[in-house]
Amino acid sequence: MSLERECDWRLENLCRDSHIWLLQVATNITRHTENAEDAVSELYVYLQTTKNPKIFWGNSYNLIYCMRAIKSRWLNRVIRGCKTQSYSDMSKWDTTDTPYDIDRDMELAGTYDDVLAELRRLKGTKQFAQAQIFEMYALTEDTMMDVANKIGISKSTTFSCIKKIKGHLKFNIQNPFGNE
C-alpha cells in the first residue's frame, strides 16, 4: 500500500473511531462547540496534507499527538491571534451515534504517562542517549534526519536507537489499543 493510501486509510479510521473523543477534547480546550468543530476539522485537514507516518498508532493516528495538535493550534489562535480555517462539509466525519468512551481516554492518558515515566527511567541508565534520541523524535515534529542533524549522527544510527527504544516500550508498557 502506498504511503498516501495508508495515510488516507488511517485518517478514515481516526475519524470513524475517535471523532467523538476528539470533539470532546477540543470542547474541553476551546470551551465552545463551534470552535471545537473548527479545531477538529483543522486537525483532519492538517493530517490529510502532511501525511506523516511517524504519528501512526495501531491502525489510526496517535491520539495523544492529535490532542496536542488541537491544543497547540488553539493556543496559537488565542494567544497570537492566528486565524483558523473553517470547513463547511463535516458531514462525512459525523459519527454522533457513537457514545463517548471516557475509559479509553483514561487508558490513553495513563499509557502516555507510563511512556514518559519509562523514558525518564531510561535516562538514568546506560540507555540515556537512546532515550534522549527517541524523545526528540517522538515528542516533536522533527523527522529522523532532523534529529540526526541536530545531534550530529547518522540517520541509520538514529533509526536504530528509535527502533530499540520503541521495542523496549512495546515490551514494557501495555498498549490500550491491542497488540501493535
ZIDA-V387322 format. One line per field, one symbol per residue. burial: I if it has 16 or more other ideal C-beta (glycine too) atoms within 10 Angstrom, else O. Layout:
burial->???
This chain:
burial->OOOOOOIOOIIOOIIOIIIIIIIIIIIOIIOOOOIIIIIIIIIIOOIOOOOIOOIIIIOIIIIIIIIOIIIOIIOOIOOOOOOOOOOOOOOOIOOOOOOOOOOOIOOIOOIIOOIOOIIOOIOOOOIOOIIIIIIIIIOOOOOIOOIIOOOOOOOOOIOOIIOOIOOIIOOOOOOIOOOO
